[in-house]
Amino acid sequence: MKQLIRKRDTITLLDGREGTVLELVTQMPAKVFKVEISADKHVEYLDETKLKLKKQHVLNKWKDLIR
């Protein structure tokens, strides 16, 4: 199953750090997200292959239930 990552979701990077998705920057050729790393509060730009969804934000859960 392909993960659906959206704004405000909590993600885990492959190296174990956690972060929050701030926005989707681009979708072509790969989805690139602007992510704030929780530990040191800096921003990184990462493509979807370098992260996995840890926890969906509450609003995103509601959107999924409505669909």
N, C-alpha and C positions, 0 to 999 in steps of 0.2 A: 504494500500500500504506500502510495506517495504521500509524503507529509505536506500538509497545508500550513505554511508559516505566514503569519500576518503581523501587522503593527501591534505592539505591546505584548506579544507572546514572549515567554521566557524560553531561552534556548540553551543548549549545552554545546560548547565547541569540542572538537575532536581531542584537544589537549586537556579537557576536563574543566575549563573555566566556564562560568555561567554569564549570561548577558540578557539584555532586553532588546528586542527589535524596535528600532525607532522609525524606520521607513523602508519601503522597497525602492531601490535606486533605479534598477533597470531589469528588464526581463529577457533581453536578447543579447547574446546567444544563451546566456544562463542568468538565472535570477541572482541579483546581487543585493544584499541587505546592508543597511547602516545599523550597526549593533553597538550598544553601550555595554562595555564589560563591567560587571558588578563589582569586582574586587578593587579596581583602581579608577573607575569612572572615566575611562577614556573611550574614544569611539574608533571602531574599526569597520572597514568595508569587506564583507565576506560573501562568497558565493554559497549557494545552497548545499554544495557537496562538503563543505567544511563545518556544518552545524547540523544539529538535530533538535527537534521540538521536545522540550521538557514539560512545559505546562502552557496550555492555552489561556489567554486572558478571558475573563468572564464575559465580556461583550462578544468576543469571537465565538465562545461556546453557545451563546444565545442565538447568534446568527446561524450557526450550524443546525440548531434545533428547529429554527423557522423554515429552513430550506426543505 
